[in-house]
Amino acid sequence: MSHEEAVKNAIDDCVKNNILKNFLEKNAEKVIEMMVSEMYIEDALSGRYKEGRKDIKKEIARKALAEGASIEFVSKITSLDIEIIRSISTS
């Protein structure tokens, strides 16, 4: 289910259960727009956070390899795939 469908379903449930019914009947489109925008922003930030963590792990891997750590050890401490670490060690 898309974000927009989920918000629409939640609004429908609220209206059916008389929760903020008058407000939602008047402002449903604005609420949907606001909630969907907020969800996409959260998704984008979450993706950037994950990419940032992966970049940090790769930097740790580079430094550990430069200090002579084994690929297996670097994989263990960073949780990066061995193939990724091998590609770091050859670059």
VEXVEX-224468 format. One record per atom (N, C-alpha, C): x negated, y, z. Coordinates in pm, whole numbers, plus 50000, padded with zeros to 5 digits. Layout:
<keros>
XYZ ...
</keros>
This chain:
<keros>
499154988350000 500005000050000 499105012450000 499435022049918 498635034349911 498905043050033 498025052850053 498215062150165 499565069250151 499865073650031 501105081050009 502325072350039 502305059949995 503435050850023 503595048650173 502465047150243 502525045050388 503125057050458 502745068950417 503295081150478 504785082350448 505165079750323 506595080350287 507405070350368 506875058150386 507575048150466 507725052650610 506665058650664 506725063450803 507765074550817 507805083450720 508805094250723 510205088550714 510405078950623 511725072550611 512155066050742 511225059150807 511525052750936 511895063051041 511155074051044 511455084651141 512845090451117 513185093250993 514495098850960 515585088950999 515415076250966 516405065951000 516605064751151 515515066851227 515585065551373 515785078951443 516165089051364 516485102251417 515315108551492 514105105951445 512895111851503 512485123351412 512565135351462 512245147451384 513015147851253 514215142451255 515005140851133 515185154051058 515655164451126 515915177151058 514635183050999 513575182651076 512305187951029 511815180250907 511845167050915 511325158850805 512185159950680 513495161350697 514355162950580 514035176050507 513655186350582 513335199350521 511895199950470 510975192850535 509545194650508 508815181950466 509535171950421 508905159050390 507775160450289 507965167950184 506925169150081 505645175450136 505805185750219 504625192250279 503915182650374 504695175050451 504105165450545 503345154650467 503935149650360 503285139350279 501965144750223 502015156650166 500815162650107 499715164350212 500085169350328 499115171650434 498515158550485 499345148650509 498875135950564 497995128450463 498395128350337 497605121350236 496255128250219 496245141550217 494975148850207 494065145450324 494625145250443 493855142150563 493265128050556 494055118550508 493575104750498 492425103650398 492535110550285 491455110050186 490185116450240 490335127050315 489165133550377 488495123850473 489285117050556 488725107250651 488015095950578 488605091050469 487965080450390 486635085050333 486625097250280 485385102550222 484305104050328 484665109150443 483685110850550 483175097450600 484055087650609 483645074350652 482645068350554 482905070150426 481995064950323 480635071550332 480605084550354 479335091750366 478585087250490 479315084850598 478685080150722 478005066750699 478705057650632 478135044350605 476915045350515 476985053850412 475835055650323 474645061450400 474925070850489 473865076950569 473185066750658 473975058050720 473405047450804 472525038150721 472985034750601 472205025850516 470895032550476 470945045450446 469725052750411 468735052850527 469235054650648 468375054450767 467735040650783 468525030150764 467985016650776 466905014150671 467115019250551 466095017550447 464815024850483 464955036550542 463765044150583 463015036750695 463745031050788 463125022950894 462405011050831 463045004750733 462444993350664 461144997450596 461145008750525 459925013550459 458785015350559 459105021750670 458075024350770 457565011450834 458485002150863 458074989550924 457214981450827 457594981150700 456794973950601 455414980250585 455364993650589 454075000550578 453164997450695 453764994050808 452984990450927 452634975550931 453064968150827 452704954150818 453744944250869 454934948950900 455994939850946 456414930650831 456814918750864 457274909250762 458664913050712 458964908850591 460284911450533 461374905450620 461144893450673 462134886850757 462384894750885 461304899850947 461444907751069 462214920651041 461874927350931 462554939850895 464044937250870 464344926150805 465744922550783 466464920650916 465794914151008 466394911451139 466684924351215 465754933851212 465964945951293 466844956251224 466974955651092 467784965551021 469124960050973 469274946950972 470464940150918 470614942350768 469534946550702 469574947950556 469314934550492 469874932750374 469654920650295 468174919350260 467674907250259 466274904850225 465944910250086 466884909049991 466664913949856 466454929049856 467224936149936 467054950749945 465684953950000 465264946650102 463964949150164 462834945850065 463004935049989 462004931849887 461884943149785 463034948749746 462974959749649 462314972049710 462464974049838 461774985149907 460294982649912 459904970249937 458494967049951 457734968049819 458454966949708 457784967749577 457874981749517 458584990649582 458705004349526 457715013849586 
</keros>
